[in-house]
């Protein structure tokens, strides 16, 4: 099971680094969803910074559970956006990251959960 958690952590890290960097660079593919939801452009920058911080934070035992929890909250928003504004299949990557974050929180928790 340890290898599964490490694989989940690697997957989440790659997804968050890619998404976070795209948001910070202002890539329209990564930022138009915020305008669709009526959120300011600065919110995309905030989410990008949070994604990058979370990608690094899941690798430290002390912060792993909190970083995965924060990323999970972001992914709930991403799943909502895709279910409401895009074809349902486009929510799959966000849902997979959300599932991986749940696994990380469950296995790397410090006794607060489980």
C-alpha positions in Angstrom: 0.0 0.0 0.0 2.9 2.3 0.6 3.9 2.2 -3.1 0.3 3.1 -4.0 0.4 6.2 -1.8 3.7 7.2 -3.2 2.4 6.8 -6.7 -0.7 8.9 -5.8 1.6 11.6 -4.3 3.7 11.7 -7.5 0.6 11.9 -9.7 -0.9 14.7 -7.6 2.4 16.6 -7.6 2.7 16.4 -11.4 -0.9 17.5 -12.0 -0.7 20.4 -9.5 2.7 21.6 -10.8 1.4 21.6 -14.4 -1.9 23.3 -13.5 -0.3 25.8 -11.1 2.4 26.9 -13.5 -0.2 27.3 -16.3 -2.3 29.5 -14.1 0.7 31.6 -13.0 1.7 32.1 -16.6 -1.8 33.2 -17.5 -2.5 30.4 -19.9 -6.1 31.0 -21.2 -6.8 27.3 -21.1 -6.2 27.3 -17.3 -7.7 30.7 -16.4 -10.9 31.0 -18.4 -12.8 28.8 -16.0 -12.5 31.5 -13.3 -14.1 34.1 -15.5 -16.9 31.7 -16.4 -17.6 31.3 -12.6 -17.5 35.1 -12.2 -14.3 35.1 -10.2 -11.6 37.7 -10.5 -8.4 37.0 -12.4 -6.4 37.3 -9.2 -8.1 34.3 -7.9 -6.5 32.1 -10.6 -3.1 33.4 -9.4 -4.0 32.5 -5.8 -5.2 29.0 -6.8 -2.0 28.5 -8.9 0.2 29.4 -5.9 -1.8 27.1 -3.7 -1.5 24.2 -6.2 2.3 24.6 -6.4 2.6 24.9 -2.6 0.4 21.8 -2.2 2.5 19.9 -4.7 5.6 20.4 -2.5 3.8 20.1 0.8 2.5 16.6 0.3 6.1 15.3 0.3 6.8 16.4 3.9 5.3 14.1 6.6 4.2 17.1 8.8 2.3 18.9 6.1 1.3 16.0 3.8 -2.2 15.6 5.2 -2.9 19.3 5.2 -1.5 19.9 1.7 -3.6 17.0 0.3 -6.6 18.3 2.1 -6.1 21.8 0.6 -5.7 20.3 -2.9 -8.8 18.3 -2.4 -10.8 21.5 -1.7 -9.5 23.0 -4.9 -10.4 19.8 -6.7 -14.0 19.9 -5.4 -14.3 23.3 -7.1 -12.7 21.9 -10.3 -15.1 18.9 -10.3 -18.1 21.3 -9.8 -16.9 23.6 -12.6 -16.5 20.7 -15.1 -19.8 19.1 -14.1 -21.7 22.3 -14.6 -19.9 23.9 -17.5 -18.2 21.3 -19.6 -18.9 17.7 -20.8 -19.0 15.4 -17.8 -15.9 13.4 -19.0 -13.7 16.5 -18.5 -14.3 16.2 -14.7 -12.4 12.9 -14.7 -8.9 14.2 -14.1 -10.0 16.4 -11.2 -12.0 13.6 -9.7 -9.0 11.3 -9.9 -6.8 13.9 -8.2 -9.5 14.3 -5.5 -9.6 10.5 -5.0 -5.7 10.5 -4.7 -5.8 13.3 -2.2 -8.3 11.3 -0.1 -6.0 8.4 -0.1 -3.1 10.6 0.9 -5.0 12.1 3.8 -6.1 8.7 4.9 -2.7 7.1 4.9 -0.4 10.0 5.8 -2.7 11.5 8.5 -1.2 12.2 11.9 -3.9 10.8 14.0 -6.4 13.6 13.4 -8.3 11.4 10.9 -8.5 7.7 11.3 
